[in-house]
């Protein structure tokens, strides 16, 4: 794997290889000595043009557990827009002999843009409203871990589908692995042509919860909405928020997921987020293992290229 | 490109295509003197003049029409001369086979007063092979609020009125413009797009935009305005032309309005006839244009609408943007693609035989002139020479050697196209093209 830019261009075999590798790394992470030397000669730059605490931390931990040298760069997209271009910023960092770039950016295709124009290996850590591939992978990995397999499972993605890069990466990952996928949320937050991706659409949360084996609840991204898509958070919480009582009333086991950070009391009530249905913290733990697997497989690709050229 | 006086030149064996000429669809020899067509005769006959000192141009069966006319190009001059100047734009037009170009008013400042019209017109010198025709703004600063002094602008030489790439969103302004222009029989051109539905949109709303997670511009943004504008036209009277129709759903509305006898016309750009939203799958910013490239269903419908005369004109959609505006993250990149040089090649590559029918060639020769009430050149003896000579078979590559526009934002960059203008003649000048 040269880059990880999105799930749409990834095949099922590669996804499964990532999962097998992640399983190994998860074992490593549960050992007293959590570090392996796989990325010892590699320098990774985490370039975040958008605020992120957990994704950056998760990547940084994954890199350090693999013994990579790590540098971090954080800037707001708007300040970069006014001055240096994205390409210049990244080229400056690469001139300092960085091998891999983990990048989050507010623009769709930003990771692809860098991959096309520089020699670095690129991991997309979120490009605008497009993809967040490692999140898609770790979500599917977590479902697989919890339910044994993904194929045949009914996965609901609930919330702001339109502005969520997690939604697209989840849809692509789960469909490739043979799950059924349904998206649910206010009609204004569901792209008009989403069914063309092979998912069903609902606007009723209770009905969707009754249908699914797994409910992946997305964060309401008010900061990414430049246009008003629903009247108020109060109304959203009342009609699209999920409570523990709703989950308990289902009389069936259900797996509750959230990519974090949770807006408690809006898309999820606290008692739902903290309920036994929730695997939110398992997702966080798996995030490090899955990101280690991705970095490791990309380093393998790099070694192969270097071996050929040597 | 080599430009010399159109004097004492003999074009041998050319297929003359001009329904208004007695030589229509015949292979002829054609002699030029002092910028005029001095003699035309069938290839098998000798010319009746002495050809001593004549420069011979063997056309070897190439085709000739009256000079091509572009109904709406952005030249970015004044204001953004680093993207295109009047001179570089005219070179691009020549290279593309155009002898006349109507210029959209979206410059800085906007073409909204007689001095700005005069600035455009002063470029029409004896040394220029391409004639530019200024289209003036309907509203000050193209902001859609305050009308420009349109009568004054007509007298200054404006050939029509439009806010160019800015839609006339204010219904009252559109109504008043239609009424105000009627006594002058001047054409109002409007870009139909609902600015609310299109806000923050990056590309056509469809499956491709869903895959990419980009905010779409629904076809509805266009059809709603087409419908609104036709209703206003029915109420106010006058003449209305829709620029750059992109959506199939707009077409029945225009066809019905024409059937109802309204003075409505419409154009489509060569870009929308040859590309679709699928060209954006790698986020190529050269394909980020406004109105957006739509689906292949829309593209097919646009071709059909040309054939059945719902659409009257094919324009270049020429909109130069420099590298700093285009080599960016997709959502930060500006809209626009150059189109003058690739106009014929792209269309002819996409629909080789179709384009060469009389009715299709009229869409970028006679039809735009008739809409703007500009004189129609003719390929007859005694007429001022204004024609384009083209080779529908010629294969060429879009690159630094063939693109004369100051900007290089072509969706066809690096590609091979089939069909090219090889020479143009206008304003007493003859240009042999690269």
Interface residues (C-beta under 8 A of the other chain):
Chain A: X8 X81 X85 X86 X87 X105 X106 X107 X108 X109 X110 X112 X113 X128 X129 X130 X131 X165 X168 X191 X192 X193 X194 X196 X197 X226 X227
Chain B: X199 X200 X202 X205 X206 X207 X209 X210 X211 X212 X213 X214 X215 X216 X218 X282 X283 X327 X328 X329 X330 X331 X332
